[in-house]
Amino acid sequence: MPGSPTPSERERTDAEARAREKEEQAKLPYKWTQTIKDLDVTVPVAGNLRGKDIDVVMTKTKLKVGVKGQEPVIDGELTHPILVDESTWTLETITNQKEISLHLDKSQKQTWWPALTTNAPYKLDTSKIVPENSKLGDLDGETRGMVEKMMYDQRQKEMGKPTSEEEGKMEMLRKFQAQHPEMDFSGAKIS
């Protein structure tokens, strides 16, 4: 297709975009990282501050972080909702300074955030995020059941055996045959 970038052009463009995002994120007055389930945010503050000097307000959709009596470092609508009861903040000593450390539990576990808040000056391209491998135990019950069924069916196909759906159909046929012994199923083709 004319106009499509070559793999090397696409790689160069992606590398430039990653470098720009890294540079933009370094300009923020805080650092933040995320996994598919949560976010961690650190805000450096003066080493002489105590917990009572810190102003943190977390709601499902808003976040405000700063030092009392000063302009907040973070103050805005969150990109996506959080689970407030599962989210925490602490004041930690790091060498000769301190930092406010926040752990935010995402309410939508399968969503990557382009920014911490909607008013953040820079946004990440979430389409380029490569997630870490997850374990079956990390998935919710319904998703886990679906993945386990798919894995079982794949193993069955590889061994030339029927899938769970095909096994269900055969079991239904066996029950029907047991209930109707007078019928002849010898020439029946089931698909």
Solvent accessible surface area in square Angstrom, and as a share of the most:
residue,aa,sasa,rsa
1,M,199,0.89
2,P,135,0.85
3,G,83,0.80
4,S,54,0.35
5,P,68,0.43
6,T,69,0.40
7,P,98,0.62
8,S,81,0.52
9,E,73,0.33
10,R,115,0.42
11,E,124,0.56
12,R,137,0.50
13,T,74,0.43
14,D,33,0.17
15,A,45,0.35
16,E,97,0.43
17,A,28,0.21
18,R,141,0.52
19,A,63,0.48
20,R,117,0.43
21,E,25,0.11
22,K,158,0.67
23,E,108,0.48
24,E,28,0.12
25,Q,36,0.16
26,A,66,0.51
27,K,125,0.53
28,L,12,0.06
29,P,79,0.50
30,Y,11,0.04
31,K,114,0.48
32,W,26,0.09
33,T,93,0.54
34,Q,34,0.15
35,T,54,0.32
36,I,32,0.16
37,K,78,0.33
38,D,27,0.14
39,L,0,0.00
40,D,64,0.33
41,V,0,0.00
42,T,36,0.21
43,V,0,0.00
44,P,69,0.43
45,V,16,0.09
46,A,58,0.45
47,G,32,0.31
48,N,126,0.65
49,L,27,0.13
50,R,152,0.55
51,G,37,0.35
52,K,140,0.59
53,D,42,0.22
54,I,8,0.04
55,D,39,0.20
56,V,25,0.15
57,V,73,0.42
58,M,34,0.15
59,T,60,0.35
60,K,117,0.49
61,T,56,0.32
62,K,111,0.47
63,L,2,0.01
64,K,69,0.29
65,V,0,0.00
66,G,2,0.02
67,V,20,0.11
68,K,119,0.51
69,G,92,0.88
70,Q,123,0.54
71,E,153,0.68
72,P,37,0.23
73,V,52,0.30
74,I,5,0.03
75,D,78,0.41
76,G,14,0.14
77,E,74,0.33
78,L,6,0.03
79,T,31,0.18
80,H,50,0.22
81,P,29,0.18
82,I,2,0.01
83,L,73,0.36
84,V,55,0.32
85,D,140,0.72
86,E,103,0.46
87,S,11,0.07
88,T,78,0.46
89,W,85,0.30
90,T,68,0.40
91,L,42,0.21
92,E,74,0.33
93,T,93,0.54
94,I,72,0.37
95,T,129,0.75
96,N,141,0.72
97,Q,71,0.31
98,K,38,0.16
99,E,32,0.14
100,I,0,0.00
101,S,26,0.17
102,L,2,0.01
103,H,62,0.28
104,L,0,0.00
105,D,23,0.12
106,K,0,0.00
107,S,39,0.25
108,Q,81,0.36
109,K,65,0.28
110,Q,127,0.56
111,T,35,0.21
112,W,45,0.16
113,W,0,0.00
114,P,38,0.24
115,A,2,0.01
116,L,0,0.00
117,T,4,0.02
118,T,75,0.44
119,N,96,0.49
120,A,12,0.09
121,P,95,0.60
122,Y,53,0.20
123,K,95,0.40
124,L,42,0.21
125,D,58,0.30
126,T,44,0.25
127,S,94,0.61
128,K,103,0.44
129,I,50,0.25
130,V,136,0.78
131,P,72,0.45
132,E,98,0.44
133,N,150,0.77
134,S,71,0.46
135,K,149,0.63
136,L,56,0.28
137,G,59,0.57
138,D,64,0.33
139,L,40,0.20
140,D,85,0.44
141,G,64,0.61
142,E,149,0.67
143,T,44,0.25
144,R,97,0.35
145,G,37,0.35
146,M,106,0.47
147,V,42,0.24
148,E,71,0.32
149,K,103,0.44
150,M,121,0.54
151,M,88,0.39
152,Y,75,0.29
153,D,20,0.11
154,Q,97,0.43
155,R,123,0.45
156,Q,15,0.07
157,K,132,0.56
158,E,126,0.57
159,M,115,0.51
160,G,71,0.68
161,K,107,0.45
162,P,42,0.26
163,T,15,0.09
164,S,35,0.22
165,E,110,0.49
166,E,82,0.37
167,E,58,0.26
168,G,37,0.35
169,K,85,0.36
170,M,83,0.37
171,E,71,0.32
172,M,134,0.60
173,L,45,0.23
174,R,127,0.46
175,K,118,0.50
176,F,86,0.36
177,Q,61,0.27
178,A,78,0.61
179,Q,129,0.57
180,H,59,0.26
181,P,110,0.69
182,E,131,0.59
183,M,95,0.42
184,D,122,0.63
185,F,47,0.19
186,S,103,0.66
187,G,70,0.67
188,A,52,0.41
189,K,195,0.82
190,I,103,0.52
191,S,134,0.87
